Amino acid sequence: MTATAQERSLVIEPGRSDWNYWGDLWHYRELMLIMAWRDVSVRYKQTAIGVLWAVIRPLLTTIVLTVVFGRLAGLPSDGQAPYAVMVFTGMLPWFLMSGIVTEASGSLVANANLVGKVYFPRLIVPIATTLVNLVDFLVNLAMLALVLAWFGFVPSWRIVFLPLVTAAAVAAALGPGIILSALTVKYRDFRFVVPFVIQFGLYVTPVGFSSAVIPGAGDCWPISTRPSA
């Protein structure tokens, strides 16, 4: 060979503007979709009912919480919807947010081989897990429609804000998920801490019961403005 081969080098300079980084995210959007589709396929591969497994967990949790809090403890609903409808409606954003935080926190560790070999914006990895949980959320919305029809309950006009509430829930969960994904790379203890805290939070926050039973809940903005309210 008479000509010297020229190597292409990608230099990642410090202090790059945020605009360039977001531009890279858009440039690698197809990779993000491929990773999300891969995770969906792996999650429900070789299962008898496929994506319907996304409905089983919130549905069974709703039944348990309805029996424990609604029947045994005698806690009231919000005064409008039946207790089971109230609980299942609260389950959907809760499982969306908890799924995003849990899976995003371990996403970089789970994809360590890919992250260490190829350059791409690292935010793509936790964002891809968010898309997977959004697929489960859409399936659960279809199940919610069946639950509403079963109980003959018609939601109020505030249902039009569902896309905004969903976006707020995703943003509220993705932020901590990204931070935890970086921490989990160095401190693997977070793989055990995060699921425990998420599971504990389900029973100590007003998800399976109405916030009306908490004194002063209406004046507490973290409770009244939470996405799972």
C-alpha positions, -999 to 999 in steps of 0.1 A, spaced: 0 0 0 14 33 -11 -12 55 7 -13 57 44 -47 49 59 -61 78 78 -79 70 110 -109 88 121 -109 99 157 -139 112 177 -128 137 203 -151 143 232 -142 177 244 -150 190 279 -175 217 283 -196 207 253 -228 227 252 -261 211 262 -275 218 228 -249 195 211 -256 167 236 -294 169 230 -286 169 193 -266 137 197 -296 122 215 -318 130 185 -291 117 161 -291 83 180 -328 81 183 -330 49 162 -306 32 186 -328 42 215 -359 27 198 -339 -5 189 -329 -9 226 -364 -3 238 -378 -29 213 -351 -54 224 -361 -50 260 -398 -54 253 -391 -85 232 -369 -101 259 -393 -93 287 -422 -111 272 -404 -137 251 -416 -173 254 -446 -163 276 -481 -177 271 -499 -143 275 -472 -120 264 -476 -83 272 -507 -90 293 -483 -98 321 -480 -60 324 -516 -61 337 -513 -89 362 -492 -71 388 -512 -39 391 -545 -59 389 -535 -83 417 -521 -55 438 -554 -36 434 -573 -66 446 -551 -71 477 -552 -34 486 -589 -32 481 -595 -61 504 -570 -49 531 -577 -12 531 -612 -10 517 -628 -40 534 -607 -50 564 -595 -15 575 -627 2 563 -609 31 548 -631 53 526 -626 61 489 -623 96 476 -662 98 477 -666 96 439 -652 64 424 -656 29 438 -626 18 460 -613 -7 434 -614 19 406 -596 45 428 -568 20 437 -563 7 402 -562 43 388 -535 51 414 -516 19 406 -510 29 369 -488 60 375 -472 44 405 -461 13 385 -450 35 357 -428 57 379 -415 28 400 -407 8 369 -388 37 354 -368 44 385 -360 7 392 -350 -2 356 -333 30 348 -311 28 379 -296 -5 368 -296 1 331 -260 12 327 -248 -18 346 -270 -42 326 -256 -27 294 -220 -24 305 -206 -43 276 -223 -20 251 -214 11 269 -178 2 272 -173 -6 235 -193 20 214 -198 57 218 -233 70 221 -250 94 245 -253 74 277 -287 89 284 -301 67 257 -298 37 280 -321 49 308 -345 66 284 -349 33 265 -361 17 297 -386 45 300 -401 37 266 -405 0 277 -425 11 308 -446 34 287 -456 3 266 -467 -14 298 -486 18 308 -505 19 276 -516 -17 280 -527 -9 316 -547 21 303 -567 -3 281 -573 -25 312 -584 6 331 -610 13 304 -624 -22 310 -624 -17 347 -643 16 343 -669 -1 321 -672 -30 345 -681 -6 374 -701 17 352 -680 47 363 -675 77 340 -644 98 347 -647 135 349 -636 160 323 -602 162 340 -593 130 320 -582 154 292 -551 162 314 -539 126 313 -511 132 287 -498 160 309 -500 139 341 -482 111 323 -454 134 311 -450 148 346 -448 112 360 -422 102 334 -401 133 341 -404 129 379 -392 93 377 -366 96 349 -346 123 368 -339 101 399 -335 71 376 -307 88 357 -289 99 389 -293 64 404 -280 48 372 -247 67 376 -245 59 413 -252 22 407 -222 19 384 -199 27 414 -221 15 443 -238 -17 434 -257 -16 467 -283 6 450 -295 -25 431 -309 -38 464 -318 -4 480 -339 10 452 -365 -19 448 -368 -20 486 -376 17 489 -400 15 460 -419 -14 475 -419 3 509 -433 35 494 -463 17 479 -477 11 514 -468 43 532 -479 68 505 -516 74 495 -516 51 465 -537 22 478 -558 45 499 -573 80 496 -552 110 508 -584 122 525 -576 99 555 -543 119 561 -549 149 583 -539 181 565 -532 163 532 -549 190 512 -525 216 525 -494 195 519 -483 202 483 -461 172 479 -491 150 485 -517 170 466 -495 176 435 -479 142 432 -483 125 397 -499 94 413 -527 115 430 
